């Protein structure tokens, strides 16, 4: 049961007489505990809401379209508290954060509801047999799973959770029920790479056709690793071996299953100094949120939009000098795109600034983990033109604030008042932002 915070005026629920403060017990006789129950049972066209209003029990009827919302608002999107992580993973990035950051950054979630709502990855260690039954009954698909290894004993060691090995059996139950599986492996040198990676890929392939894809990403190591498990960074030579291993297995999958299924993240290619694969390699970009094909997709979108450049030029005002910031990983890639645009637009001058991540450590190279203070320290004395463009992924999802709690307004003021503009990782938006249109 969950408390209704408010009711949208004029909605189905308001017309039926539901009030803010009512407690929702059930929909059509099905107990409501959280957003999964609510969304699933709300798809009926004729519904009965069982409510508590003080000491009174009420049953209110609503007729609606299959996918119509009825206008109830709850305290949280989950209609429940987030499920925190019960693991102690040796590679956990949160355990490598410095002290003194905002409290929310230290919360480790491992919640199947967030997997459904936002695509978060879960380890399955928080789930029971009944939870799996519910996912299957509701046909929640895909389920995004952080596998890391299919070796039960190694998974227990890496995740420091005695259930980590046994819950791998849930993958078979989900696959047999027709639930699609998107998986990821955080690769740690000397632990789950080499022969263990080969085993994991072969085991995961056995879940085909339910297996949709698997991303292999390198462990992220910050400079704040006091008392953490000793892990080594992958060398360029190590990264090249991982790429060759995954691609060889992917080639095999392509021949036998019609899809590569297994992909290395862009970071492996950048660290190895190898060119990124072409667009058709990534098929439907099923792992783009894991950094798999993100730079290739950006370049493809950018080049496509260049064919329509003339549509933007009437709103472009020359001369225009701007600065663009990014992390080390995407610097060369973005620099090449900006040179293409400069060559096509007279009067446009773009300076791309590579920001070194001193806050987390130089080995952290992705733009999404840059802080305002590093940008300020490295750009304070530099000419930046008329606008400073930064990746939108630097901001908190629901608030204009960087990881170190600095706001874009504060950064702008500290840099002498230069206007700042966020830009999503999208080729068309990048062109429009650089042009200022």
HELIX and SHEET records of a PDB file:
HELIX    1   1 UNK A   12  UNK A   16  1                                   5    
HELIX    2   2 UNK A   35  UNK A   41  1                                   7    
HELIX    3   3 UNK A   94  UNK A   96  5                                   3    
HELIX    4   4 UNK A  103  UNK A  106  5                                   4    
HELIX    5   5 UNK A  112  UNK A  118  1                                   7    
HELIX    6   6 UNK A  129  UNK A  138  1                                  10    
HELIX    7   7 UNK A  152  UNK A  159  1                                   8    
HELIX    8   8 UNK A  166  UNK A  168  5                                   3    
HELIX    9   9 UNK A  169  UNK A  176  1                                   8    
HELIX   10  10 UNK A  195  UNK A  205  1                                  11    
HELIX   11  11 UNK A  236  UNK A  257  1                                  22    
HELIX   12  12 UNK A  266  UNK A  272  1                                   7    
HELIX   13  13 UNK A  279  UNK A  282  5                                   4    
HELIX   14  14 UNK A  288  UNK A  290  5                                   3    
HELIX   15  15 UNK A  294  UNK A  306  1                                  13    
HELIX   16  16 UNK A  310  UNK A  313  1                                   4    
HELIX   17  17 UNK A  328  UNK A  344  1                                  17    
HELIX   18  18 UNK A  367  UNK A  369  5                                   3    
HELIX   19  19 UNK A  372  UNK A  379  1                                   8    
HELIX   20  20 UNK A  392  UNK A  394  5                                   3    
HELIX   21  21 UNK A  408  UNK A  414  1                                   7    
HELIX   22  22 UNK A  427  UNK A  435  1                                   9    
SHEET    1   A 4 UNK A  30  UNK A  31  0                                        
SHEET    2   A 4 UNK A  23  UNK A  27 -1                                        
SHEET    3   A 4 UNK A   2  UNK A   7 -1                                        
SHEET    4   A 4 UNK A  72  UNK A  74 -1                                        
SHEET    1   B 4 UNK A  30  UNK A  31  0                                        
SHEET    2   B 4 UNK A  23  UNK A  27 -1                                        
SHEET    3   B 4 UNK A  46  UNK A  53 -1                                        
SHEET    4   B 4 UNK A  56  UNK A  63 -1                                        
SHEET    1   C 4 UNK A 143  UNK A 146  0                                        
SHEET    2   C 4 UNK A 181  UNK A 187  1                                        
SHEET    3   C 4 UNK A 211  UNK A 218  1                                        
SHEET    4   C 4 UNK A 262  UNK A 264  1                                        
SHEET    1   D 4 UNK A 348  UNK A 354  0                                        
SHEET    2   D 4 UNK A 320  UNK A 326  1                                        
SHEET    3   D 4 UNK A 387  UNK A 391  1                                        
SHEET    4   D 4 UNK A 419  UNK A 423  1                                        
END                                                                             
